[in-house]
Every structure is written in C-alpha cells, then in structure tokens.
C-alpha cells in the first residue's frame, strides 16, 4: 500500500488452511497408518488472533471437493499437530 504510515495496521485475525495429513505430528502417522490415510480427507483451519479473546484454535472439516466445499459440520482437532516440524512432549 502506498501512502503515509497512518495507513499501516495489524490484522485482528488470521486463518491458516492446511491439509491434515501434512500438519499432524508424525507420531500419529507412524503408529496407525490406516487412520493416517483418513487424515487426507480433512483440512485444518487454524485461527490465530492478534487481540483479546481465545486464539490458536485448530478446527478440522471434512473435504467435500466433489461439490467444491467443506462439510460445514466440523470439530476441534484432537491429534497433536507439528510444531515447527519437531514433536515435543
């Protein structure tokens, strides 16, 4: 954006979209390969906030790409996600 620094601002919320198979910790993928294949059918929406209120919320929704959409009934991710590609206890 062009103009003075008065136009500069920080966003209030950011939504990140990832394939569940690519962002679930490798521990879940190694010990249950059958269940790991079902992760390919889900996407994770990570909501990160810049201001007050709960942040760092990870929600999962089933892909329904035959109709170019996600299933609107989702849930909170139960599995541990990758944190900078390193699994920590």
N, C-alpha and C positions, 0 to 999 in steps of 0.2 A: 504494500500500500504506500502510496505517496502522500506526503503532507507532513504536518508537524507531529511531534511526539505525543501530542494530546490525543491523537487517534489510536495510539498504542494501547492495547488492553490484553488481559489474560482471559482465556475461556473459563467458563464456570464448570463445564462438564466435558469429558471426552469419552467416546465409546469406541472400543477396540474390538474388532471382529476377527476370530481365528478359527481354524479347523480344530476340533477337539483332539483328534489323533496326533496333531503336531505339537500341542501345548500341554498334554498330560505327561506327568512325570514318567520316565522310563521304567520305574519300578512297577507301575500298573500294567505296562505293556509286556514286560518280560515274564511275569508270573501268571498271567491269564490271557493268552493270545486270542482265545475265542471271543472273550469280552472286548478285547482291544479292537477287534475288527468292527464291532458295533460303534466304536467311537468315530469311525469315518462317516457315520450318518448324522453327526451332531456338529453344531457350531457353538462357539462360546462368545458371548458378548460380555466384555469386561468394562464396567462403568467406573471411571476414575473422576473424582470431584476435586475441585480446586478450593472450594469454600466449605462452610459448615455442613453438617449432615453426614450420614454414613457414606463412605467411599470404598473403593476397592471391592466392588460386588461383582462376582462372576456368575453369569446366568447361562444355561445351556438350552438350546432349542433344536428340535429335530429338523433336518433339511427336508423340504418338500419341493425340490427343484423341478419336478415334472410340471408343476404349476407356478414356477418362478416365485416361490415364497418359503417362509419358515412356518412350521406349525406354531400357532400362537400360544399353545399350552406348553410352557417350559418349566424350568426349575433351577434351583441353585446347584452348582457343581459340587459333587460330593468327593471327587478324586482330588488328589494333590496335583497342582499344576507345576510346571517347570518355572523355577525362579532363576533367571539368567543361565539357563542350561545346566544348573547344578542342583542336585537333590540334597536338601538339608533336613535334618530331624528337628 
